[in-house]
Amino acid sequence: MLHQLTRELYSQAPKETIYHYTSFSGFMGIVESRMLWTSDIRYMNDSAELNHMVNLINDEVNERIQLGHPNPALLSQLTGWLRGRVSYGHLLFTGSFRENGNLLSQWRGYSILGKGVSIGFNPSHILQCAKQSGFMVGRCIYEPQRQQDLIHQMVDIIEDLASQQERGTSGRAEPCYEHVFEQVENELLRIGALLKHPSFAEEAEWRIVSPIISDYSHQAIRYREGNSMLVPFLEFPLQIPCDAPLKVEHIFLGPTPNAQLSMNSLKMFLKKHRIVPARGTAYCNIPYRKH
């Protein structure tokens, strides 16, 4: 079943420091609230998040139909159902961490006008926080062959479930498989949250992934202003108890035209909030260029 496949994907745990890149305003919010904002996966910075999984499934379905699949109606219904659920389905919130806290590509996204930091956390601390909040932690998958193998297994499982349903509804001209798809929707979301386009492999991203939320009016869901829309988010506690100083392993200050002054005020801010990074604070040493 798909839940077993999901469990295997989320069984790997990070071993080294993992970093969260953010702006100065995001950093101050994290330190002062001891919370990380996790966005619904449809509203992440990369707008193609779930579409990548859908495209992979479409490719798998088309190949099976071309090879003469005995139940093309099932496969056609699957792709049609996916197109709708990607935009309007259950909510799944994720937060991102990187294995490398000093990546030029990430500074370009998070240090606009020289305002960026990457916060390094001990992985065991993040795993503990995730467990207490009901989140899962998983490493993103970039390898094309592994992604294809996973998609192949997923479609096989859906076909098996559909076959079981058909045995109980014999005589219908063309069964409706929506009930089958609804049974696997949550697992499809959890797996899709870890499938990223191979071009992003440099990021070596780990994700915290929330429980599935089907009630859009759930009291825990909040909204923030995005670039062109309201973005739903959940708060992920980074410190338990929440009134203790934030536990931080390491901090990188991103490219800035005023490295010395910026580093000084960063250390003042950390001291005010009683934060002592176990491995200190460092400048990224990447030349600053205005965008």
KOLGU-7263 format. One record per atom (N, C-alpha, C): residue number from 1; residue in one letter; atom name; x, y, z. Coordinates in steps of 0.05 Angstrom, whole numbers. Last residue first. Layout:
REM KOLGU-7263
    n  res  atom      px      py      pz
  NUM    A    CA       X       Y       Z
...
REM end
This chain:
REM KOLGU-7263
    n  res  atom      px      py      pz
  291    H     N     425     868    -151
  291    H    CA     410     854    -172
  291    H     C     399     875    -192
  290    K     N     492     881    -131
  290    K    CA     464     890    -133
  290    K     C     451     876    -156
  289    R     N     532     834     -98
  289    R    CA     526     848    -124
  289    R     C     497     856    -123
  288    Y     N     583     815     -54
  288    Y    CA     556     826     -57
  288    Y     C     554     840     -84
  287    P     N     620     754     -53
  287    P    CA     619     783     -60
  287    P     C     590     792     -65
  286    I     N     617     713       3
  286    I    CA     610     715     -25
  286    I     C     607     744     -32
  285    N     N     624     705      57
  285    N    CA     647     711      41
  285    N     C     642     709      11
  284    C     N     586     697      97
  284    C    CA     587     678      75
  284    C     C     611     681      57
  283    Y     N     606     701     165
  283    Y    CA     599     715     140
  283    Y     C     603     695     117
  282    A     N     580     665     221
  282    A    CA     601     670     201
  282    A     C     589     686     178
  281    T     N     576     645     289
  281    T    CA     563     660     267
  281    T     C     585     668     247
  280    G     N     578     581     326
  280    G    CA     583     609     320
  280    G     C     568     621     297
  279    R     N     561     532     340
  279    R    CA     585     534     323
  279    R     C     590     562     313
  278    A     N     517     543     373
  278    A    CA     538     525     382
  278    A     C     564     526     366
  277    P     N     495     609     383
  277    P    CA     499     587     364
  277    P     C     522     570     372
  276    V     N     458     633     431
  276    V    CA     487     628     428
  276    V     C     491     604     409
  275    I     N     412     680     448
  275    I    CA     418     658     429
  275    I     C     448     656     425
  274    R     N     387     721     476
  274    R    CA     401     699     491
  274    R     C     406     675     473
  273    H     N     370     765     450
  273    H    CA     350     743     452
  273    H     C     363     718     464
  272    K     N     415     797     451
  272    K    CA     391     806     464
  272    K     C     371     784     469
  271    K     N     449     766     419
  271    K    CA     454     768     448
  271    K     C     430     778     463
  270    L     N     426     773     369
  270    L    CA     427     747     380
  270    L     C     431     748     411
  269    F     N     435     828     362
  269    F    CA     407     818     363
  269    F     C     406     790     376
  268    M     N     490     830     361
  268    M    CA     476     844     382
  268    M     C     447     834     385
  267    K     N     500     801     315
  267    K    CA     509     790     340
  267    K     C     495     804     364
  266    L     N     478     837     277
  266    L    CA     467     810     279
  266    L     C     475     798     307
  265    S     N     511     881     283
  265    S    CA     483     883     292
  265    S     C     470     856     294
  264    N     N     559     857     262
  264    N    CA     558     868     289
  264    N     C     529     870     299
  263    M     N     545     845     210
  263    M    CA     552     823     228
  263    M     C     550     833     257
  262    S     N     538     897     190
  262    S    CA     515     878     190
  262    S     C     520     855     210
  261    L     N     589     918     193
  261    L    CA     567     930     209
  261    L     C     544     911     212
  260    Q     N     615     882     158
  260    Q    CA     624     886     185
  260    Q     C     602     897     203
  259    A     N     587     885     108
  259    A    CA     590     860     122
  259    A     C     597     864     152
  258    N     N     554     917      71
  258    N    CA     564     927      96
  258    N     C     568     903     115
  257    P     N     532     893      27
  257    P    CA     553     913      22
  257    P     C     566     923      48
  256    T     N     527     821      33
  256    T    CA     517     848      40
  256    T     C     539     868      34
  255    P     N     508     753      32
  255    P    CA     522     775      19
  255    P     C     510     802      26
  254    G     N     486     728      99
  254    G    CA     488     729      70
  254    G     C     503     753      59
  253    L     N     513     696     154
  253    L    CA     503     721     144
  253    L     C     507     722     114
  252    F     N     497     634     182
  252    F    CA     512     648     161
  252    F     C     498     674     155
  251    I     N     500     601     244
  251    I    CA     487     621     227
  251    I     C     506     632     207
  250    H     N     485     541     281
  250    H    CA     504     558     266
  250    H     C     488     578     250
  249    E     N     447     520     317
  249    E    CA     473     507     315
  249    E     C     493     526     302
  248    V     N     402     543     366
  248    V    CA     413     546     339
  248    V     C     441     535     339
  247    K     N     345     547     402
  247    K    CA     369     531     399
  247    K     C     378     532     370
  246    L     N     318     605     431
  246    L    CA     319     588     407
  246    L     C     346     573     406
  245    P     N     303     604     501
  245    P    CA     318     616     478
  245    P     C     319     595     455
  244    A     N     235     586     519
  244    A    CA     264     584     522
  244    A     C     278     596     498
  243    D     N     181     586     511
  243    D    CA     192     610     523
  243    D     C     222     609     527
  242    C     N     165     537     491
  242    C    CA     167     559     472
  242    C     C     178     585     484
  241    P     N     205     480     513
  241    P    CA     183     499     515
  241    P     C     187     525     499
  240    I     N     215     481     444
  240    I    CA     197     470     464
  240    I     C     213     466     490
  239    Q     N     219     513     383
  239    Q    CA     230     511     410
  239    Q     C     209     502     430
  238    L     N     193     516     337
  238    L    CA     222     510     335
  238    L     C     234     507     363
  237    P     N     130     499     313
  237    P    CA     146     507     337
  237    P     C     175     498     334
  236    F     N     103     525     256
  236    F    CA     117     501     265
  236    F     C     135     509     289
  235    E     N      41     549     233
  235    E    CA      65     553     250
  235    E     C      77     527     259
  234    L     N      19     548     165
  234    L    CA      18     537     193
  234    L     C      43     545     207
  233    F     N     -14     589     115
  233    F    CA      10     577     128
  233    F     C       2     566     156
  232    P     N     -34     613      51
  232    P    CA     -41     600      76
  232    P     C     -16     587      89
  231    V     N     -26     676      23
  231    V    CA     -14     650      25
  231    V     C     -21     637      52
  230    L     N     -57     718     -24
  230    L    CA     -55     710       4
  230    L     C     -45     681       5
  229    M     N     -16     743     -78
  229    M    CA     -39     730     -67
  229    M     C     -36     726     -37
  228    S     N      32     760     -98
  228    S    CA       9     767    -113
  228    S     C     -17     755    -102
  227    N     N      70     749     -58
  227    N    CA      77     768     -79
  227    N     C      52     778     -94
  226    G     N      30     746       3
  226    G    CA      50     736     -16
  226    G     C      56     757     -37
  225    E     N      13     756      69
  225    E    CA      14     768      43
  225    E     C      37     757      26
  224    R     N     -14     699     103
  224    R    CA       4     721     101
  224    R     C       3     732      73
  223    Y     N     -58     665     148
  223    Y    CA     -52     675     122
  223    Y     C     -32     698     123
  222    R     N     -67     601     183
  222    R    CA     -66     630     182
  222    R     C     -58     639     153
  221    I     N     -97     546     213
  221    I    CA     -88     558     188
  221    I     C     -89     589     189
  220    A     N    -120     529     260
  220    A    CA     -91     532     260
  220    A     C     -81     546     234
  219    Q     N    -174     522     250
  219    Q    CA    -166     546     265
  219    Q     C    -136     550     265
  218    H     N    -198     507     186
  218    H    CA    -183     498     209
  218    H     C    -171     521     224
  217    S     N    -225     515     140
  217    S    CA    -230     535     161
  217    S     C    -216     527     187
  216    Y     N    -214     473     108
  216    Y    CA    -201     498     101
  216    Y     C    -205     519     123
  215    D     N    -200     410     124
  215    D    CA    -219     431     132
  215    D     C    -205     458     128
  214    S     N    -159     376     114
  214    S    CA    -181     377      94
  214    S     C    -201     399     100
  213    I     N     -92     369     120
  213    I    CA    -115     384     131
  213    I     C    -136     386     109
  212    I     N     -42     322     139
  212    I    CA     -61     331     118
  212    I     C     -84     346     132
  211    P     N      14     346     178
  211    P    CA      -9     327     174
  211    P     C     -26     339     152
  210    S     N      72     374     142
  210    S    CA      50     374     162
  210    S     C      31     350     159
  209    V     N     140     364     137
  209    V    CA     114     361     123
  209    V     C      92     357     144
  208    I     N     202     392     125
  208    I    CA     183     384     146
  208    I     C     156     385     133
  207    R     N     253     370      80
  207    R    CA     228     384      85
  207    R     C     214     373     110
  206    W     N     316     385      51
  206    W    CA     300     369      70
  206    W     C     275     384      76
  205    E     N     353     389      -9
  205    E    CA     333     400       9
  205    E     C     320     378      26
  204    A     N     397     402     -45
  204    A    CA     398     380     -25
  204    A     C     378     387      -2
  203    E     N     407     439     -85
  203    E    CA     396     449     -60
  203    E     C     398     428     -38
  202    E     N     421     414    -132
  202    E    CA     442     427    -116
  202    E     C     433     435     -88
  201    A     N     374     398    -156
  201    A    CA     388     379    -140
  201    A     C     410     392    -123
  200    F     N     339     424    -190
  200    F    CA     343     435    -163
  200    F     C     360     418    -145
  199    S     N     333     395    -235
  199    S    CA     349     419    -237
  199    S     C     354     432    -211
  198    P     N     297     353    -224
  198    P    CA     326     348    -222
  198    P     C     343     374    -223
  197    H     N     241     375    -185
  197    H    CA     254     374    -211
  197    H     C     284     370    -208
  196    K     N     222     332    -130
  196    K    CA     229     358    -141
  196    K     C     244     354    -168
  195    L     N     182     302     -85
  195    L    CA     192     299    -113
  195    L     C     197     326    -125
  194    L     N     159     309     -36
  194    L    CA     188     303     -37
  194    L     C     199     301     -65
  193    A     N     106     317     -43
  193    A    CA     120     338     -29
  193    A     C     150     334     -30
  192    G     N      88     269     -64
  192    G    CA      92     291     -82
  192    G     C     108     313     -70
  191    I     N      79     241     -16
  191    I    CA     101     233     -34
  191    I     C     108     255     -53
  190    R     N      36     270       4
  190    R    CA      61     267      20
  190    R     C      84     259       3
  189    L     N      -2     265     -37
  189    L    CA       8     291     -29
  189    L     C      35     289     -15
  188    L     N     -10     210     -37
  188    L    CA       0     222     -61
  188    L     C      12     250     -55
  187    E     N     -33     203      13
  187    E    CA      -6     192       8
  187    E     C       6     204     -17
  186    N     N     -82     229       5
  186    N    CA     -64     238      26
  186    N     C     -36     229      21
  185    E     N    -106     198     -37
  185    E    CA     -99     226     -41
  185    E     C     -79     236     -20
  184    V     N    -124     147     -36
  184    V    CA     -95     150     -37
  184    V     C     -87     179     -38
  183    Q     N    -179     150     -34
  183    Q    CA    -166     133     -14
  183    Q     C    -136     139     -13
  182    E     N    -192     178     -79
  182    E    CA    -194     192     -53
  182    E     C    -180     176     -31
  181    F     N    -187     139    -118
  181    F    CA    -167     161    -117
  181    F     C    -168     175     -90
  180    V     N    -232     108    -106
  180    V    CA    -204      96    -104
  180    V     C    -184     118    -101
  179    H     N    -273     143    -118
  179    H    CA    -270     133     -90
  179    H     C    -242     121     -86
  178    E     N    -267     149    -173
  178    E    CA    -261     171    -155
  178    E     C    -257     162    -126
  177    Y     N    -279     113    -212
  177    Y    CA    -257     106    -194
  177    Y     C    -250     129    -174
  176    C     N    -335      84    -239
  176    C    CA    -323     109    -231
  176    C     C    -303     103    -209
  175    P     N    -338      35    -292
  175    P    CA    -338      43    -263
  175    P     C    -326      70    -260
  174    E     N    -377      25    -343
  174    E    CA    -351      38    -338
  174    E     C    -351      49    -310
  173    A     N    -419     -14    -336
  173    A    CA    -405     -10    -362
  173    A     C    -378       3    -358
  172    R     N    -423     -61    -284
  172    R    CA    -424     -33    -292
  172    R     C    -408     -29    -317
  171    G     N    -412    -114    -272
  171    G    CA    -436    -108    -287
  171    G     C    -438     -79    -296
  170    S     N    -385    -113    -206
  170    S    CA    -386    -124    -233
  170    S     C    -413    -117    -246
  169    T     N    -363     -92    -159
  169    T    CA    -383     -76    -174
  169    T     C    -385     -87    -202
  168    G     N    -323    -120    -135
  168    G    CA    -347    -116    -120
  168    G     C    -369    -101    -134
  167    R     N    -283    -118    -172
  167    R    CA    -293    -145    -165
  167    R     C    -319    -143    -148
  166    E     N    -270     -65    -172
  166    E    CA    -285     -76    -195
  166    E     C    -297    -103    -188
  165    Q     N    -240     -59    -126
  165    Q    CA    -266     -46    -127
  165    Q     C    -283     -59    -149
  164    Q     N    -194     -86    -141
  164    Q    CA    -209     -96    -118
  164    Q     C    -237     -84    -118
  163    S     N    -177     -53    -182
  163    S    CA    -185     -80    -188
  163    S     C    -201     -92    -166
  162    A     N    -163      -7    -153
  162    A    CA    -185      -6    -172
  162    A     C    -195     -34    -179
  161    L     N    -118     -26    -126
  161    L    CA    -142     -18    -111
  161    L     C    -166     -17    -129
  160    D     N     -84     -35    -170
  160    D    CA     -92     -58    -152
  160    D     C    -117     -51    -137
  159    E     N     -77      17    -189
  159    E    CA     -90      -3    -206
  159    E     C    -100     -27    -189
  158    I     N     -49      39    -146
  158    I    CA     -76      50    -153
  158    I     C     -91      30    -170
  157    I     N      -2       9    -150
  157    I    CA     -19       7    -126
  157    I     C     -47      17    -131
  156    D     N      17      28    -200
  156    D    CA      11      -1    -196
  156    D     C      -8      -5    -172
  155    V     N      27      81    -188
  155    V    CA       5      74    -206
  155    V     C      -3      45    -204
  154    M     N      70      74    -151
  154    M    CA      45      88    -143
  154    M     C      22      80    -161
  153    Q     N     110      50    -183
  153    Q    CA      98      35    -160
  153    Q     C      71      48    -151
  152    H     N     119      92    -219
  152    H    CA     110      66    -229
  152    H     C      97      50    -206
  151    I     N     138     131    -184
  151    I    CA     113     136    -198
  151    I     C     101     109    -208
  150    L     N     186     106    -169
  150    L    CA     166     112    -149
  150    L     C     138     116    -162
  149    D     N     213     105    -218
  149    D    CA     208      80    -204
  149    D     C     185      84    -183
  148    Q     N     218     160    -228
  148    Q    CA     202     143    -246
  148    Q     C     195     117    -233
  147    Q     N     252     174    -186
  147    Q    CA     226     186    -188
  147    Q     C     208     169    -205
  146    R     N     298     146    -200
  146    R    CA     284     139    -175
  146    R     C     256     150    -175
  145    Q     N     311     172    -248
  145    Q    CA     304     143    -248
  145    Q     C     289     135    -222
  144    P     N     321     226    -231
  144    P    CA     299     219    -250
  144    P     C     291     190    -249
  143    E     N     332     248    -166
  143    E    CA     342     230    -187
  143    E     C     319     221    -205
  142    Y     N     311     278    -125
  142    Y    CA     316     291    -150
  142    Y     C     323     272    -173
  141    I     N     274     284     -67
  141    I    CA     284     264     -86
  141    I     C     287     279    -113
  140    C     N     284     310      -1
  140    C    CA     273     312     -28
  140    C     C     288     294     -47
  139    R     N     275     276      59
  139    R    CA     294     288      40
  139    R     C     283     288      12
  138    G     N     230     293     113
  138    G    CA     239     276      91
  138    G     C     258     291      73
  137    V     N     191     287     170
  137    V    CA     215     299     159
  137    V     C     225     281     136
  136    M     N     125     305     192
  136    M    CA     144     286     183
  136    M     C     168     301     171
  135    F     N      90     330     251
  135    F    CA     102     333     224
  135    F     C     120     309     218
  134    G     N      70     332     302
  134    G    CA      57     314     283
  134    G     C      67     317     254
  133    S     N      99     358     339
  133    S    CA      79     374     325
  133    S     C      64     357     304
  132    Q     N     136     323     359
  132    Q    CA     117     335     378
  132    Q     C      95     350     365
  131    K     N     165     313     312
  131    K    CA     150     292     325
  131    K     C     129     303     344
  130    A     N     189     363     303
  130    A    CA     170     352     284
  130    A     C     153     330     297
  129    C     N     223     367     347
  129    C    CA     202     387     344
  129    C     C     180     376     325
  128    Q     N     258     324     335
  128    Q    CA     242     324     360
  128    Q     C     218     343     358
  127    L     N     280     342     287
  127    L    CA     264     317     287
  127    L     C     247     315     312
  126    I     N     307     387     304
  126    I    CA     285     390     286
  126    I     C     267     365     286
  125    H     N     345     361     337
  125    H    CA     327     381     349
  125    H     C     302     384     331
  124    S     N     374     332     301
  124    S    CA     359     317     321
  124    S     C     339     336     335
  123    P     N     399     371     270
  123    P    CA     378     355     258
  123    P     C     361     340     279
  122    N     N     409     437     292
  122    N    CA     417     409     297
  122    N     C     394     391     287
  121    F     N     407     488     242
  121    F    CA     395     474     265
  121    F     C     407     446     268
  120    G     N     425     551     218
  120    G    CA     432     523     220
  120    G     C     421     510     246
  119    I     N     399     598     177
  119    I    CA     399     590     205
  119    I     C     404     560     206
  118    S     N     423     648     136
  118    S    CA     415     620     137
  118    S     C     419     610     166
  117    V     N     399     713     117
  117    V    CA     414     695     135
  117    V     C     405     667     129
  116    G     N     398     776      82
  116    G    CA     393     747      84
  116    G     C     410     733     104
  115    K     N     400     828      48
  115    K    CA     385     822      73
  115    K     C     379     792      74
  114    G     N     418     852       1
  114    G    CA     437     845      22
  114    G     C     424     838      48
  113    L     N     379     857     -37
  113    L    CA     388     881     -24
  113    L     C     406     875       0
  112    I     N     362     790     -24
  112    I    CA     357     814     -41
  112    I     C     363     839     -24
  111    S     N     372     739      -5
  111    S    CA     387     762       6
  111    S     C     385     786     -13
  110    Y     N     344     697     -27
  110    Y    CA     336     706       0
  110    Y     C     352     730      10
  109    G     N     362     684     -78
  109    G    CA     333     685     -73
  109    G     C     326     698     -47
  108    R     N     416     687     -74
  108    R    CA     403     703     -95
  108    R     C     373     705     -90
  107    W     N     425     648     -36
  107    W    CA     429     677     -29
  107    W     C     415     695     -50
  106    Q     N     417     603     -67
  106    Q    CA     398     610     -46
  106    Q     C     401     639     -37
  105    S     N     461     604    -102
  105    S    CA     434     604    -113
  105    S     C     413     612     -92
  104    L     N     504     601     -65
  104    L    CA     499     625     -80
  104    L     C     471     627     -91
  103    L     N     498     573      -1
  103    L    CA     495     568     -30
  103    L     C     489     595     -45
  102    N     N     509     556      54
  102    N    CA     523     578      40
  102    N     C     523     573      10
  101    G     N     491     512      80
  101    G    CA     481     538      89
  101    G     C     493     561      75
  100    N     N     469     452      55
  100    N    CA     490     472      53
  100    N     C     479     499      60
   99    E     N     421     426      63
   99    E    CA     445     414      75
   99    E     C     469     434      75
   98    R     N     363     465      80
   98    R    CA     384     457      61
   98    R     C     408     445      76
   97    F     N     292     463      89
   97    F    CA     319     465     100
   97    F     C     339     455      79
   96    S     N     225     487      89
   96    S    CA     249     478      75
   96    S     C     274     482      91
   95    G     N     159     462     104
   95    G    CA     180     481     108
   95    G     C     206     470      98
   94    T     N      90     454      84
   94    T    CA     118     445      85
   94    T     C     136     469      92
   93    F     N      24     428      88
   93    F    CA      43     450      93
   93    F     C      71     440      97
   92    L     N     -31     414      50
   92    L    CA      -7     402      61
   92    L     C      14     424      64
   91    L     N    -101     406      41
   91    L    CA     -78     423      46
   91    L     C     -55     408      59
   90    H     N    -136     374     -14
   90    H    CA    -129     377      14
   90    H     C    -104     394      17
   89    G     N    -147     411     -76
   89    G    CA    -149     388     -58
   89    G     C    -141     395     -29
   88    Y     N    -144     446    -119
   88    Y    CA    -165     450     -99
   88    Y     C    -167     427     -79
   87    S     N    -101     435    -153
   87    S    CA    -107     462    -146
   87    S     C    -126     465    -122
   86    V     N     -99     379    -153
   86    V    CA     -74     394    -149
   86    V     C     -79     423    -141
   85    R     N    -150     363    -166
   85    R    CA    -142     361    -138
   85    R     C    -116     376    -133
   84    G     N    -152     368    -223
   84    G    CA    -169     384    -205
   84    G     C    -159     385    -177
   83    R     N    -113     333    -241
   83    R    CA    -112     361    -249
   83    R     C    -129     378    -231
   82    L     N    -130     283    -219
   82    L    CA    -107     296    -209
   82    L     C    -106     326    -216
   81    W     N    -174     270    -252
   81    W    CA    -178     276    -223
   81    W     C    -155     291    -212
   80    G     N    -148     261    -301
   80    G    CA    -168     282    -298
   80    G     C    -173     290    -270
   79    T     N    -116     217    -287
   79    T    CA    -103     242    -295
   79    T     C    -123     266    -294
   78    L     N    -156     179    -274
   78    L    CA    -136     187    -255
   78    L     C    -123     213    -262
   77    Q     N    -185     172    -321
   77    Q    CA    -199     184    -297
   77    Q     C    -178     194    -277
   76    S     N    -146     147    -351
   76    S    CA    -156     173    -359
   76    S     C    -170     187    -336
   75    L     N    -141      99    -322
   75    L    CA    -118     117    -325
   75    L     C    -127     145    -333
   74    L     N    -192      76    -329
   74    L    CA    -181      82    -302
   74    L     C    -159     102    -304
   73    A     N    -194      70    -384
   73    A    CA    -213      88    -371
   73    A     C    -203      96    -343
   72    P     N    -158      32    -399
   72    P    CA    -151      60    -403
   72    P     C    -169      79    -390
   71    N     N    -145     -25    -383
   71    N    CA    -165      -8    -370
   71    N     C    -157      22    -374
   70    P     N    -103     -52    -408
   70    P    CA    -130     -63    -410
   70    P     C    -152     -45    -398
   69    H     N     -56     -16    -449
   69    H    CA     -67     -22    -422
   69    H     C     -96     -31    -423
   68    G     N     -21     -10    -494
   68    G    CA     -46     -26    -495
   68    G     C     -57     -34    -468
   67    L     N      19      25    -493
   67    L    CA      27      -3    -493
   67    L     C       3     -22    -492
   66    Q     N      -7      73    -487
   66    Q    CA       5      67    -513
   66    Q     C      13      38    -516
   65    I     N     -20      69    -433
   65    I    CA     -41      68    -453
   65    I     C     -30      61    -480
   64    R     N      31      73    -410
   64    R    CA      15      48    -406
   64    R     C      -7      46    -427
   63    E     N      46     124    -426
   63    E    CA      62     101    -435
   63    E     C      46      76    -432
   62    N     N       8     155    -399
   62    N    CA       9     155    -429
   62    N     C      24     131    -439
   61    V     N      23     145    -345
   61    V    CA      -4     137    -356
   61    V     C      -3     135    -386
   60    E     N      74     168    -343
   60    E    CA      70     139    -337
   60    E     C      44     129    -349
   59    D     N      61     221    -354
   59    D    CA      79     207    -372
   59    D     C      76     177    -368
   58    N     N      27     232    -310
   58    N    CA      17     234    -337
   58    N     C      34     218    -357
   57    I     N      65     228    -269
   57    I    CA      43     208    -270
   57    I     C      31     208    -298
   56    L     N      97     272    -281
   56    L    CA     109     245    -281
   56    L     C      87     224    -283
   55    N     N      59     313    -274
   55    N    CA      71     309    -301
   55    N     C      84     281    -303
   54    V     N      50     309    -219
   54    V    CA      28     304    -238
   54    V     C      39     298    -266
   53    M     N     100     323    -198
   53    M    CA      89     296    -194
   53    M     C      68     290    -214
   52    H     N     100     376    -216
   52    H    CA     121     358    -225
   52    H     C     112     329    -221
   51    N     N      58     401    -191
   51    N    CA      55     395    -220
   51    N     C      77     376    -229
   50    L     N      74     412    -140
   50    L    CA      59     388    -144
   50    L     C      56     381    -174
   49    E     N     112     458    -156
   49    E    CA     117     437    -136
   49    E     C     101     411    -143
   48    A     N     115     503    -187
   48    A    CA     111     477    -201
   48    A     C     113     453    -182
   47    S     N     128     548    -161
   47    S    CA     100     544    -166
   47    S     C      94     517    -179
   46    D     N     170     555    -110
   46    D    CA     170     542    -136
   46    D     C     141     534    -142
   45    N     N     152     576     -61
   45    N    CA     166     594     -81
   45    N     C     167     582    -109
   44    M     N      86     548     -48
   44    M    CA     115     550     -44
   44    M     C     127     568     -66
   43    Y     N      33     538     -53
   43    Y    CA      41     566     -51
   43    Y     C      71     570     -45
   42    R     N      24     485     -49
   42    R    CA      16     498     -74
   42    R     C      26     527     -76
   41    I     N      36     472       3
   41    I    CA      55     465     -18
   41    I     C      48     478     -45
   40    D     N      28     523      51
   40    D    CA      16     502      35
   40    D     C      33     497      10
   39    S     N      87     537      91
   39    S    CA      66     544      71
   39    S     C      53     520      59
   38    T     N     105     549     157
   38    T    CA     105     529     135
   38    T     C      81     535     117
   37    W     N     145     590     195
   37    W    CA     120     589     179
   37    W     C     123     568     157
   36    L     N     169     572     258
   36    L    CA     175     573     229
   36    L     C     149     572     214
   35    M     N     179     606     320
   35    M    CA     162     591     302
   35    M     C     173     593     273
   34    R     N     197     641     358
   34    R    CA     206     613     359
   34    R     C     189     595     342
   33    S     N     187     694     354
   33    S    CA     164     677     359
   33    S     C     171     648     364
   32    E     N     238     716     349
   32    E    CA     220     727     369
   32    E     C     196     709     375
   31    V     N     261     684     308
   31    V    CA     274     686     334
   31    V     C     254     696     355
   30    I     N     225     692     265
   30    I    CA     231     665     275
   30    I     C     242     666     303
   29    G     N     228     748     258
   29    G    CA     202     735     265
   29    G     C     207     707     277
   28    M     N     280     754     242
   28    M    CA     272     766     267
   28    M     C     245     754     276
   27    F     N     278     725     193
   27    F    CA     296     716     215
   27    F     C     287     728     242
   26    G     N     243     756     163
   26    G    CA     236     729     169
   26    G     C     252     718     193
   25    S     N     275     802     159
   25    S    CA     249     804     172
   25    S     C     239     776     180
   24    F     N     319     782     131
   24    F    CA     323     793     158
   24    F     C     296     794     173
   23    S     N     299     719      99
   23    S    CA     306     748      99
   23    S     C     310     757     128
   22    T     N     329     653      99
   22    T    CA     307     672     103
   22    T     C     317     701     101
   21    Y     N     342     583     100
   21    Y    CA     348     610      89
   21    Y     C     323     628      92
   20    H     N     360     536     145
   20    H    CA     336     549     134
   20    H     C     344     578     125
   19    Y     N     400     477     145
   19    Y    CA     398     507     145
   19    Y     C     371     516     133
   18    I     N     425     426     186
   18    I    CA     409     434     164
   18    I     C     401     463     167
   17    T     N     482     387     205
   17    T    CA     467     412     208
   17    T     C     451     418     183
   16    E     N     472     316     190
   16    E    CA     488     340     195
   16    E     C     470     365     198
   15    K     N     433     278     182
   15    K    CA     455     272     201
   15    K     C     471     297     209
   14    P     N     363     268     171
   14    P    CA     388     283     167
   14    P     C     408     278     189
   13    A     N     335     202     159
   13    A    CA     337     226     176
   13    A     C     363     241     170
   12    Q     N     287     163     126
   12    Q    CA     314     173     126
   12    Q     C     315     199     143
   11    S     N     233     154     124
   11    S    CA     248     140     145
   11    S     C     277     150     147
   10    Y     N     201     172      84
   10    Y    CA     206     190     106
   10    Y     C     222     177     129
    9    L     N     198     128      50
    9    L    CA     210     153      40
    9    L     C     217     172      63
    8    E     N     171      91      82
    8    E    CA     199      86      74
    8    E     C     213     111      65
    7    R     N     121     115      86
    7    R    CA     137     110     110
    7    R     C     166     106     103
    6    T     N     104     111      32
    6    T    CA     109     137      45
    6    T     C     127     135      69
    5    L     N      98      56      27
    5    L    CA     118      70      10
    5    L     C     124      98      22
    4    Q     N      57      49      63
    4    Q    CA      83      36      68
    4    Q     C     105      49      52
    3    H     N      16      77      39
    3    H    CA      26      87      65
    3    H     C      53      74      72
    2    L     N       4      47      -8
    2    L    CA      20      72     -10
    2    L     C      30      82      17
    1    M     N      17     -24       0
    1    M    CA       0       0       0
    1    M     C      17      25       0
REM end
